[in-house]
Amino acid sequence: MATIRGFWQHTNGKVYAVETDTFGRILGAAGPLDPNNLQDLDSYDYRPAITGWVADAVARRALRRFNPTSCCR
């Protein structure tokens, strides 16, 4: 199964690494992460523990895709 990984930022400023399937279903997440110290998306351990919270935050529009300009060294 193909997955898509990306950073998402909460309105409080914290960033989460989120893994979804190709249909947009949230499979796992990691965070909260410091937006000034992000690593490569493959270096995080994606777990299902906070997927319910992530899905709710996306539905409330409190969590949005985030494209860091200088990360992943």
N, C-alpha and C positions, 0 to 999 in steps of 0.2 A: 504494500500500500504506500503510495506516495504521500509525503507530508510537506507542509510549508511552515517555515519558521520565520518569525519576525519580532521586532520590538514593538511594544505598545506602551504608551505613557498615560498614567492616571492624572486626573485634574490636580492631585496633590503633588505632582512632580516626579513621583517614583515611576520607574520603568519596569516592565515585566517582559520576559522572553516567552512567547506563546507559540505552541505548535498546533497546527490544525491539519485536517485532512483536506483533500481537494474540494470537498463540498462545504468547507467552512466550519465543520464541527471541531470544537476545541478538544484536543486530546491530552494536552499537558501544558504546564506552565512552570516558570521559575521566577522567583522574585519575592519581594521587591528588590530592585537593583538600583545602585547609584548611577544616575545618568551621566556622571562625569568619569565613570570607571567601568565602561561596558567592554565585554570580551566578545570574541567571535561567537555567533549563534550556536555553533556546534559544540562549544565548551560547557554549555549548561546542562543540568540534569532535569529534564522535563518530567514532572510528576502530575498525576491527576488530582492531587489533594485540593488545589484551589481553582479547578476548572469551573465549578459552579459559581464561585465569586467572580471570576473573570467574565463568564457569560453574562452574569447579571450586570456587571459594570459596563460591558459593551452595550447591553440593551438600554441602560440608563444614560448612555453617551458620556460616561465618566472616564472611559478608557478608549483611546484612539491610537491608530497606527502611528509609529514614531520612526523617523528615518534619521538616525544620528549622523552628524557630519564628520565626526572624527572619533571613531571607535575601532575596535576590533584589530588591534595591533598584532 
